[in-house]
């Protein structure tokens, strides 16, 4: 038994194939945007860590020995080598961040467009 609702009062509305297709695309774009946004955050955090390391290394006395991880082993390295590697990695990440931000902006615009189209379709009786 359906409680206070009779079978006759419950109506299931079916969405049109067009609305279903738009919604499917909307979900894919929304999920892609979430993944890209997470990647952007990860890159920004890594860049922050690299900048902090470069700043700390810059404050160390020249005679301080520096080591870097190579696999599971710490290896003594020159300051110039470590700074060079950090700066190189920073440049790579900055380029990647620029590309990710462009992709994120594109996905945001696409999501806004799809949201508007879905609202329009549903508002105009896109259920059928």
VEXKE-283298 format. One record per residue: y, z, x of N, C-alpha, C, CB in turn; residue in one letter. Coordinates in steps of 0.1 Angstrom, whole numbers, plus 2048, in hexadecimal, padded with zeros to 3 digits. Glycine has a CB too. Layout:
<nodes>
YZXYZXYZXYZXa
...
</nodes>
This chain:
<nodes>
7F480080980080080080C80080980080C7F6x
8177FA8048237F880C82D8038098297EB80Ax
82A80E80383481880083D8137F583C81B80Cx
8498157F68538127EC8568037EB86081A7EDx
8517FB7F48537ED7F48477E67EE8567E7802x
8497DE7E583E7D67E083D7C97E88407D27D1x
8317C37E782F7B77EF8397AC7EB8217B27EDx
83D7AC7DF8477A27DB8547A47E18477A27CBx
8587B07E48667B27EA8677B07F986B7C07E6x
85B7AF7FF85C7AD80E85B79E8108507B4815x
86579981786678B81A867789829872784813x
85E78082E85F77D83C86677083E85077C842x
87177184687976584887475F855888769849x
87175285586D74B86187974386786274085Dx
87A74587488573E87B88172F87D887744889x
88B72787D88971887F88471688D89671087Bx
87E70B88F87970889D8857078A78716FB89Dx
8907028A289C7018AB8A170F8AF8A86FA8A3x
8A17198A68A57268A989B72D8B28A772F89Cx
88E72B8B08847308B888572B8C687672D8B3x
88871E8C88897178D589571D8DC88A7088D4x
8A071E8D58AD7248DB8AA7328E08B97238D1x
8A373A8D78A17488DB8987498E789B74F8CFx
88E7408E78857408F388D73D9008797368F1x
8967338FF89E73090A8A773C90E8A6723908x
8AD7429048B674D9058AE75990D8BA7538F8x
8A275C90989A76691089776291E88D768908x
89475692189275192F89E75393788C74392Fx
8AA74E9328B674F9398BA75E93C8C2748932x
8B87669318BB7759328B377B93D8B977C925x
8A677893E89D77D9488A077895688E77A944x
8A476B9578A87669648B576C9688AA756962x
8BE76F95F8CB7769638C87849688D4776957x
8BF78B9618BB7989668B57989748B179F95Cx
8AD78E9778A678D9848B178A98F89B783984x
8BA78198C8C477C9958CE7889978CC770990x
8D178F98D8DA79B98E8D47A59978DE7A1981x
8C77A89958C07B199E8C07AD9AC8B27B4999x
8BD7A09AE8BE79B9BC8CB79C9C28B978C9BCx
8D679A9BB8E479B9C08E67AA9C48EE7979B5x
8E27B39BC8E47C19BF8DC7C59CC8DE7CA9B3x
8D07C09CD8C87C39D98CF7BD9E68BA7BD9D8x
8D47B19E58DC7AB9F08E87B39F38DF79C9EDx
8F07B79E98FC7BE9EB8F97CC9F29037C19DEx
8EE7D29EE8EA7DF9F48E67DDA038DE7E59ECx
8DF7D2A058DA7CFA138E77CCA1C8D17C4A13x
8F07C5A168FC7C2A1E9047CFA219057B8A16x
9047D8A1790B7E4A1A9057ECA2590B7EDA0Dx
8F77ECA258F07F3A308F37EDA3D8E17F3A2Dx
8F37E0A3E8F67D9A4B9047DCA4F8F47C9A49x
90D7DCA4691B7DFA4A91C7EDA4F9257DCA3Ex
9157F6A49915804A4D90F805A5B90E80DA43x
9047FEA5E8FE7FFA6B9077F9A758F07F6A6Bx
90D7EEA739167E8A7C9227F2A8091C7DAA77x
9277F8A75931802A7792D80EA80937807A6Ax
921813A7D91B81EA8591981AA9390F823A7Ex
91380EA95911809AA391E808AAB9097FCAA3x
928803AA4935802AAA93B80FAAF93E7FBAA1x
93781AAA893D827AAC93582EAB793D830AA0x
929828ABA92182EAC592682BAD3912829AC4x
924834ADC927832AEA91F826AEF92683FAF2x
92481FAF991D813AFE910817B0592780CB08x
90F823B0B903826B128F882BB09906831B1Cx
8FA82CAFC8F0831AF38E5826AF28F6834AE5x
8D882AAF38CD820AF28CB81EAE38C1826AF9x
8C8811AE08C680DAD28B8807AD18D0803ACDx
8B1809AC68A4804AC48A37FEAB6899810AC4x
89A7F4AB58987EEAA88897EDAA589E7DFAA8x
8877ECA988797ECA938747DEA958777F1A85x
8687DCA9B8617CFA9C8537D2A968617C9AABx
8517CFA8A8457D3A848457E2A828387CEA8Cx
83B7E9A8883A7F7A8783E7FEA9482B7FBA84x
8447F6A9D8487FBAAA8577FBAAC8417F3AB5x
85C806AB286A806AB686B800AC4870814AB6x
8747F6AC68767EFAD28857F1AD78737E0AD1x
8867F5AE38947F6AE989B7E8AE98947FDAF7x
8A77E8AE48AE7DBAE48BD7DDAE88AE7D5AD5x
8C37D2AEC8D17D3AF18DA7D4AE48D57C7AF9x
8E57DAAE68EF7DBADB8F37CDAD68FB7E3AE0x
8F57C4ADF8F97B7ADB8EE7B0AD38FC7AEAE8x
8E27B2AD78D77ABACF8D67B1AC18C97AEAD7x
8D77BEAC08D67C4AB38E27C0AAA8D57D4AB4x
8EE7C1AB08FA7BDAA88F97AFAA49077C0AB1x
8F57A6AAD8F3798AAA8EA795A9F8EF790AB6x
8DE79CA9F8D579BA948DA7A0A878C87A2A98x
8E17ABA878E77B0A7B8F27A7A758ED7BEA7Ex
8FA7A2A7E904799A798FE78CA7490E795A85x
8F4787A7A8ED77BA768E777DA688E2777A80x
8E0789A668DA78CA598E578EA4F8D2799A5Ax
8F1793A538FC795A49901788A4490779EA50x
90377EA4E907771A4A8FE76AA40909768A56x
8F176BA438E7765A3A8E776BA2C8D8768A40x
8E9779A2C8E977FA1F8F677CA178E878EA21x
90177AA1F90E777A1890D769A12919777A22x
906760A19904752A138FB753A078FE749A1Dx
8F175BA088E775C9FD8EE7639F18DB764A01x
8F776D9F48FE7749E990876A9E290677F9EFx
90E7619E99177589E390F74F9DA91E74F9EEx
90474A9DE8FB7419D58F67499C98EF73C9DDx
8F27569CB8ED75E9C08F87609B68E876B9C5x
9047639BA90F7659B19127599A991C76A9B9x
91274D9AF9147419A890973F99D9147359B2x
8FD7429A18F17409988F374A98D8E474299Fx
8F77569908F976198690475D97C8FD76E98Dx
90F75798191A75397891574896F92674E981x
90E73E97490873396C8FF739961900729975x
8F67429658ED74895B8F57509508E3751961x
90075795490875E94A90E754940913766951x
91474994591A73F93C90F739933921734945x
9047369398F97319318F473A9268ED72D93Ax
8F37479298F07519208FA7539158ED75F927x
90775291891175390E91174790591F754915x
90E73B90B90D72F9029027308F990B72390Bx
8F67348FE8EA7368F58ED7408EA8DE7398FDx
8F374B8EE8F67568E48FF7508D98FD7618EBx
9097488DC9117428D290A7388C991D73B8D9x
9017308D08F97278C88F072E8BE8F171D8D1x
8E97388C38E07408BB8E77468AF8D974B8C3x
8F374C8B28FB7528A78FF74889D9077598ADx
90373C8A29077328998FB72D89090C7268A1x
8EF72B8978E372688F8DF7308858D8723899x
8DE73D8898DA7478808E474A8758D7755888x
8F17498788FB74B86E8FB74086490874C875x
8F77348688F872885F8EA7268588FB71B867x
8E27308598D57308528CA72985A8D7728845x
8CA72C8678C072686F8B272A86C8C372887Dx
8B07348648A373886089E72F8558A374785Ax
89172C85588C72384C87F72684888E715850x
</nodes>
